[in-house]
Amino acid sequence: MPASQSRARARDRNNVLNRAEFLSLNQPPKGTQEPRSSGRKASGPSTQPPPSSDGARERRQSQQLPEEDCMQLNPSFKGIAFNSLLAIDICMSKRLGVCAGRAASWASARSMVKLIGITGHGIPWIGGTILCLVRSSTLAGQEVLMNLLLALLLDIMTVAGVQKLIKRRGPYETSPGLLDYLTMDIYAFPAGHASRAAMVSKFFLSHLVLAVPLRVLLVLWAFCVGLSRVMIGRHHITDVISGFVIGYFQFRLVELVWMSSNTCQMLISAW
């Protein structure tokens, strides 16, 4: 018995396949299951490789990813509705931009439409209000003009601040003019001309005694100013609607902080 065992050991040592570099040839390929033996377990090194460190690291990183970096396969109803309304707004604004360029369908009326928009610009209104304030000789007129000047300055600062915050571009690639840069009306949302037209028309309707035709013309003027900004491709429809809403709230704010005649006289004398 000892002699047979020594001969078997000698054969194992002389066998080339038992060397360390050839041990993989004796192992079963991956994915195959070893046959089950009735009462004997297979001896030798384990055939299942240890899990790779790269795969474990990637799994840990995927578990630590924030929710906003993951793909949302089931978007919410609110997101779908918002994107749909945004697409409708862009489409309708592009269709109404009939004076947006030289190749547009109403390109010949572009100058007239731009002139309507200039009537709602901040520079002519501020300059005209200051001129009327200097030439006014009544206390009531100076009070109204001083509060109107305050409303115009508030409108410019509000629109410029919101535009810098949102930074929305118009439906067409149109560069702002010189007057737009002076009043910081560079971006699309909200429409500064629309907010100013709404605020001025509401101001005049509340503090001036006007006939019914003039009141109707004043409202139509504010509407045409907002529409002209869409027709030349500078603003979307929602930009103009938001401008109207902001202009109304600006008027309400000026009414709350209305300066009295004494305060206006003090400011005028200091100026």
Protein Blocks (a to p, Z undefined) as FASTA:
>chain_A
ZZmmmmmmmmmmmpmklpmklmmmmpccehiacdddfkbccedjdfbdcddfklmmmmmm
mmmpcfklpccfbdcfklmmmmmmmmmmmmmmmmmmmmlbmkbmklmmmmmmmmmmmmmp
mklmmmmmmmmmmmpcbfklmmmmmmmmmmmmmmmmmmmmmmmmnopacfbdcdddfklm
mnopablbdcfklmmmmmmmmmmmmmpccdfklmmmmmmmmmmmmmmmmmnopacfklmm
mmmmmmmmmmmmmmmmoccfklmmmmmmmZZ
